[in-house]
């Protein structure tokens, strides 16, 4: 099973972006997307931003992932 996690774009440097997921920073490729800017939200999978999403969808996805993670123990 593959899982993509929503991340907020902090900065863009060429074909890579600095992203944050719940205060943890990551660098990822944005080659698969057009027009990625700071403040955007993207779905992050295996080091690649694969889709842009809006802030509400990102927040809801993170909430659901945290809910599942909390109930798995």
C-alpha positions, 0 to 999 in steps of 0.5 A: 500500500502506498501512502502520501502525506500532506505537506506545506511548502515553505520555500522553493529552490529550482526543482526542489522544495522545503516542506513541513509536516507537523513542524518536521522539515523535508526536502522533496522534488517538485518536478512532477508539478507545475507552479508550486509556491510557498504556502501551497500544500502538496501530497508527498510520497517517496520524496516527490510532491505528487499533487497539490491540495488545498489547506482544508483537505491537507488538515483533514487528511492529517487529522485522519492519519493521526486518528488512525495512528493513535488507535493502532496501539 
